[in-house]
Amino acid sequence: MSKISLKYYIIIVAGIFIASCSSNNNSGKIVVAKVGEKTLYESDLFGIITTEMGKKDSSILANDYIEKWVKQELLIQKANDNLTTAQKNVTRELNEYRNSLIIYKYKNELIKQRMDTTVTETQIEDFYNSNLNTFKLNKNIVKAIFIKIPSDVANPSLLKTLIADTSNEGLNELKEYCLQYAKGFDIFMDNWVNFETVKNNIPQEIDDVEHFLSRNNQIELNDSNYYYLVKIQDYKLKNDLAPLNFVENNIKKLILNKRKIEFLKEVENNIYTEGIRQNKFRIYNNIIDEEQE
């Protein structure tokens, strides 16, 4: 069957399927595609197409599914025709995959049920202090306030006054002002962010970031449409030691991952010990002994 005739065949079949869905007459086994001895029935499509879909969406989805099914079955048949019996015997691979999947699911259940996932601040701090060389920054980070406001409504003197007050009350007042007038703003006072996030939002090229940050704690810029104001509260440069609160989440993941490895190793050892105690297995050393002789 040519590509063109296959395409029209699929469309016709999809149309039959959609019509049958709308009439709710699905009692019989209606064939929608066939490759060799393999058959795709209308009922096989029920899981991917629902009555809530429009005819156009249903048709597109049905066409796509049927075409993929046909291509897969043709590929399977081609593989079966060209592989040897030994090559087609995948029993061992299937058993290994099944065993791996069962073990994976069992371990995950044990982790959810038994492993302690609590990580305290003290544990995070201890890990951080014991691995300081690990936490070198690979980028420049800042604590900052960024404001972008249309030039025709901007009040620079008021904004500078508002941005200078970093108390909770002051930041709330600034936020209220920005929500009313600003085109865009961000207040990064509690969290460190990549300086590129700020840099990409201001109309100025910065070649020497270290020099720029060391000499500018407040940046005031204009373009044809907007007034920009940036306050740099604090900064750390690339290759500096990362602040603890910047890497805290990563440290927690590292601690939990290490704990997980140790937990699973203990599980395996306990199961092995239990097997010895209950005489659940026996190791025969005949082959090893013969090789040593």
DOROTI-952491 format. One line per field, with one value per residue (C-alpha): residue number from 0; x, y, z. Coordinates in nm, 4 decimals. Each point is the difference from the previous one (the first is absolute). Example, Ala and Ser with C-alpha at 12.3 -4.5 7.8 and 13.67 -1.06 7.14 Angstrom:
REM DOROTI-952491
num = (0  1)
X = (1.2300  0.1370)
Y = (-0.4500  0.3440)
Z = (0.7800  -0.0660)
END
This chain:
REM DOROTI-952491
num = (0  1  2  3  4  5  6  7  8  9  10  11  12  13  14  15  16  17  18  19  20  21  22  23  24  25  26  27  28  29  30  31  32  33  34  35  36  37  38  39  40  41  42  43  44  45  46  47  48  49  50  51  52  53  54  55  56  57  58  59  60  61  62  63  64  65  66  67  68  69  70  71  72  73  74  75  76  77  78  79  80  81  82  83  84  85  86  87  88  89  90  91  92  93  94  95  96  97  98  99  100  101  102  103  104  105  106  107  108  109  110  111  112  113  114  115  116  117  118  119  120  121  122  123  124  125  126  127  128  129  130  131  132  133  134  135  136  137  138  139  140  141  142  143  144  145  146  147  148  149  150  151  152  153  154  155  156  157  158  159  160  161  162  163  164  165  166  167  168  169  170  171  172  173  174  175  176  177  178  179  180  181  182  183  184  185  186  187  188  189  190  191  192  193  194  195  196  197  198  199  200  201  202  203  204  205  206  207  208  209  210  211  212  213  214  215  216  217  218  219  220  221  222  223  224  225  226  227  228  229  230  231  232  233  234  235  236  237  238  239  240  241  242  243  244  245  246  247  248  249  250  251  252  253  254  255  256  257  258  259  260  261  262  263  264  265  266  267  268  269  270  271  272  273  274  275  276  277  278  279  280  281  282  283  284  285  286  287  288  289  290  291  292)
X = (0.0000  0.1440  0.0475  -0.2836  -0.2459  0.1017  -0.0625  -0.3506  -0.0697  0.0900  -0.2209  -0.2942  0.0489  0.0309  -0.3237  -0.1787  0.1356  -0.1104  -0.3442  -0.0379  0.1079  -0.2679  -0.2678  0.1187  -0.0246  0.3216  -0.1339  0.1680  0.3693  0.0579  0.3355  0.1811  0.3361  0.1736  0.3646  0.0516  -0.1794  -0.0031  -0.3193  -0.0774  -0.3579  -0.2151  -0.0111  0.3807  -0.0404  -0.2506  0.2760  0.1475  -0.3122  -0.2881  -0.3481  0.0917  0.2354  -0.1194  -0.0064  0.3081  0.2114  -0.1256  0.0862  0.3530  0.0662  -0.1488  0.2002  0.3205  -0.0591  -0.0968  0.2971  0.2417  -0.1571  0.0354  0.3641  0.0799  -0.1632  0.1774  0.3310  -0.0727  -0.0804  0.3145  0.2065  -0.1633  0.0758  0.3661  0.1128  0.1014  -0.1935  0.2803  -0.0024  -0.3756  0.0202  -0.0214  -0.1105  0.3164  -0.0157  -0.3681  0.0682  0.2900  -0.2115  -0.2901  0.2293  0.1632  -0.3409  -0.1305  0.3141  -0.0197  -0.3638  0.0714  0.2921  -0.2080  -0.2725  0.2562  0.1416  -0.3484  -0.0944  0.3189  0.2681  0.0341  -0.0395  0.0367  0.3027  0.0657  0.1633  0.2880  0.0610  -0.0032  0.2457  0.2322  0.0015  0.0663  0.2894  0.1532  -0.0068  0.0732  0.2182  -0.2959  -0.2116  0.1836  -0.2298  -0.0039  -0.1851  -0.0441  -0.2944  -0.1755  -0.2660  -0.1741  -0.3108  -0.0855  -0.2626  -0.1044  -0.2598  -0.1387  0.1838  -0.3205  -0.1120  0.3405  0.0798  0.3760  0.0322  -0.2915  0.1307  0.3456  -0.1573  -0.2123  0.2873  0.2233  -0.2319  0.0637  -0.2122  -0.3035  -0.2274  0.2142  0.0150  -0.3767  -0.0540  0.2389  -0.1797  -0.3379  0.1393  0.1523  -0.3196  -0.1786  0.2521  0.2892  0.0241  0.2200  0.1710  0.1700  0.1014  0.2849  0.0851  -0.0375  0.1298  0.3143  -0.0501  0.2244  0.1161  -0.0721  -0.3707  0.0372  0.2533  -0.2232  -0.2783  0.1881  0.1027  0.3732  0.2881  0.2149  0.3319  0.1822  -0.2589  0.2421  0.1000  -0.3605  -0.1342  0.2830  -0.0751  -0.3793  -0.2460  -0.2728  -0.0582  -0.2198  -0.0645  -0.2361  -0.0924  -0.2615  -0.2915  0.1035  0.1779  0.2067  0.1131  0.2080  0.1235  0.2788  -0.0326  0.2780  0.2013  0.2323  0.2284  0.0794  0.2442  -0.0960  -0.1264  -0.3739  -0.2191  -0.1576  -0.3586  0.0825  0.1075  -0.2251  -0.2405  0.2879  0.1568  -0.3281  -0.0172  0.3617  -0.0677  -0.3148  0.1743  0.2854  -0.2500  -0.1915  0.3132  0.0872  -0.3585  -0.0259  0.3401  -0.1175  -0.3217  0.1962  0.2353  -0.2910  -0.1803  0.3219  0.0557  -0.3594  0.0518  0.3037  -0.1809  -0.3045  0.2020  -0.1751  0.2903  0.3099  0.3064  0.1755  0.3731  0.0652  0.0896  0.2136  0.1850  0.0657  0.1398  0.2305  0.1364)
Y = (0.0000  0.3353  0.2877  0.1926  -0.2901  -0.0850  0.3637  -0.0025  -0.3424  0.1276  0.3082  -0.2139  -0.2418  0.2882  0.1461  -0.3318  -0.0152  0.3564  -0.0591  -0.3190  0.1870  0.2626  -0.2645  -0.1959  -0.3232  -0.1793  -0.3465  -0.1700  -0.0468  0.2570  -0.0284  0.3309  -0.1278  -0.3251  -0.0927  -0.3627  -0.2056  0.2817  0.2005  0.3341  0.0304  0.3029  -0.0962  0.0322  0.3742  0.0608  0.0760  0.2847  0.1599  0.1221  0.1203  0.3443  0.0604  0.1776  -0.1858  0.1809  -0.0743  -0.3590  -0.0474  0.1373  -0.2171  -0.3115  0.0512  0.0426  -0.3083  -0.2236  0.1088  -0.0629  -0.3410  -0.0940  0.1128  -0.1946  -0.3193  0.0265  0.0433  -0.2976  -0.2170  0.1130  -0.0811  -0.3418  -0.0760  0.0952  -0.1126  -0.3536  -0.2061  0.0513  0.3750  0.0140  -0.1890  0.2822  -0.2101  0.0696  0.3753  0.0108  -0.1923  0.2300  0.3075  -0.1399  -0.0840  0.3431  0.1681  -0.2038  0.0705  0.3703  0.0203  -0.1947  0.2244  0.3100  -0.1300  -0.0698  0.3512  0.1545  -0.2123  -0.0253  0.2478  0.3141  0.2966  0.2696  0.2246  0.2504  0.3407  -0.1296  -0.2876  0.2413  0.2352  -0.2875  -0.1313  0.3485  0.0676  -0.3400  0.0474  0.3688  -0.0612  -0.1647  0.3119  0.2425  0.2141  -0.0535  0.3274  0.3483  0.0316  0.2952  0.1044  0.2844  0.1970  0.0563  0.2454  0.0784  0.2753  0.2010  0.3301  0.2065  -0.1190  -0.0460  0.2044  -0.0596  0.1917  -0.1889  -0.3336  0.0650  0.0794  -0.3154  -0.2224  0.1262  -0.1393  -0.3753  -0.0634  -0.2247  0.3040  0.1832  -0.2976  -0.0459  0.3660  -0.0324  -0.3130  0.1764  0.2884  -0.2339  -0.2039  0.3211  0.1642  -0.2300  -0.1930  -0.2528  -0.0377  -0.2558  0.0188  -0.2440  0.0974  -0.3357  -0.2173  0.0078  0.0080  -0.0226  0.3514  -0.0879  0.0095  0.3677  0.0797  -0.1325  0.2357  0.3302  0.1973  0.0022  -0.2191  -0.1168  -0.1538  -0.0030  -0.1212  -0.0049  0.3632  0.1005  -0.1628  0.1306  0.3609  0.0007  -0.0697  0.1947  0.0099  0.2637  -0.0246  0.1270  -0.0990  0.1436  -0.1564  -0.1026  0.1101  -0.2725  -0.0089  -0.2783  -0.0212  -0.2530  -0.0931  -0.2597  -0.2000  -0.2981  -0.0567  -0.3103  -0.2281  0.1569  -0.2314  -0.0440  0.1296  -0.2772  0.1008  -0.0028  -0.3668  -0.1190  -0.1926  -0.1687  -0.1013  -0.1509  -0.2060  -0.1147  -0.1064  -0.1886  -0.1666  -0.1156  -0.1216  -0.1837  -0.1801  -0.1050  -0.1040  -0.2206  -0.1544  -0.0867  -0.1480  -0.2255  -0.1110  -0.0733  -0.2073  -0.1904  -0.0638  -0.1166  -0.2377  -0.1526  -0.0313  -0.1671  -0.2203  0.1549  -0.0524  -0.2043  0.0942  -0.2807  0.0530  -0.2838  0.2281  0.2281  -0.2979  -0.1487  0.3312  0.0309  -0.3497)
Z = (0.0000  -0.1003  0.2468  -0.1648  0.0055  0.3586  0.1000  -0.1508  0.1450  0.3468  -0.0423  -0.1133  0.2896  0.2481  -0.1364  0.0501  0.3563  0.0854  -0.1419  0.2001  0.3153  -0.0520  -0.0494  0.3067  -0.2027  0.0990  0.0728  -0.2967  -0.0751  -0.2738  -0.1804  -0.0551  -0.1310  -0.0841  -0.0592  -0.0970  0.2645  0.2582  0.0332  0.1642  0.1166  0.0673  0.3686  0.0178  -0.0606  0.2776  0.2511  -0.2041  -0.1489  0.2126  -0.0857  0.1397  -0.2938  -0.3101  -0.3302  -0.1301  0.3092  0.0108  -0.3660  0.0424  0.3069  -0.1609  -0.3194  0.1985  0.2148  -0.2916  -0.2113  0.2895  0.0620  -0.3685  -0.0099  0.3166  -0.1227  -0.3359  0.1838  0.2253  -0.2984  -0.1806  0.3098  0.0357  -0.3652  0.0256  0.3475  0.0859  0.2546  0.2514  -0.0558  0.0525  0.3288  0.2524  0.2968  0.1967  -0.0625  0.0963  0.3217  0.0878  -0.0686  0.2042  0.2911  -0.0106  -0.0049  0.2939  0.2048  -0.0867  0.1122  0.3195  0.0912  -0.0647  0.2303  0.2732  -0.0394  0.0297  0.2991  0.2028  -0.0997  0.2083  -0.2350  0.2646  -0.0506  0.2782  -0.0297  0.2131  -0.2415  -0.2939  0.1720  0.0982  -0.3574  -0.1347  0.2400  -0.0705  -0.3770  -0.0542  -0.3051  -0.1693  0.0139  -0.2268  -0.2092  -0.3761  -0.0614  0.1435  0.2367  0.1619  0.2445  -0.1766  -0.0854  -0.3653  -0.1260  -0.3577  -0.0270  -0.2945  -0.0297  -0.0134  0.3463  0.1631  0.3107  0.0502  0.3271  0.1572  -0.1285  0.1437  0.3364  -0.0091  -0.1135  0.2826  0.2690  0.0140  0.3093  -0.0442  0.0094  -0.2543  -0.2374  0.0245  -0.0872  -0.2947  -0.1192  0.0142  -0.2031  -0.2596  -0.0324  -0.0906  -0.2336  -0.0986  -0.3240  0.1794  0.3365  0.2227  0.3632  0.0715  0.3562  0.1717  -0.2824  -0.2104  -0.3762  -0.3028  -0.0921  -0.3644  0.0912  0.0888  -0.2723  -0.2769  0.1031  -0.0100  -0.3123  0.0687  -0.1103  0.2921  -0.1013  0.3350  0.2504  0.2934  -0.0573  -0.0573  0.3178  0.2143  -0.1056  -0.0372  0.2770  -0.1779  -0.3759  -0.1648  -0.3749  -0.2676  -0.3515  -0.2342  0.1878  0.3493  0.3157  0.1732  0.3608  0.1519  0.3570  0.0675  0.3661  -0.0034  -0.2503  -0.0336  -0.2942  -0.1997  0.1890  0.3357  0.2710  -0.0543  0.2840  0.2043  -0.0797  -0.3725  0.0048  0.2821  -0.2250  -0.1838  0.3319  0.1134  -0.3210  0.0464  0.3599  -0.0981  -0.2937  0.2227  0.2583  -0.2720  -0.1204  0.3552  0.0723  -0.3094  0.0684  0.3505  -0.1413  -0.2368  0.2771  0.2361  -0.2644  -0.0705  0.3712  0.0349  -0.2923  0.1748  0.3323  -0.1554  -0.2404  -0.3019  -0.2399  -0.0637  -0.2055  -0.1874  -0.0464  -0.2496  -0.2889  0.2135  0.1499  -0.3453  -0.1299  0.3031  -0.0568)
END
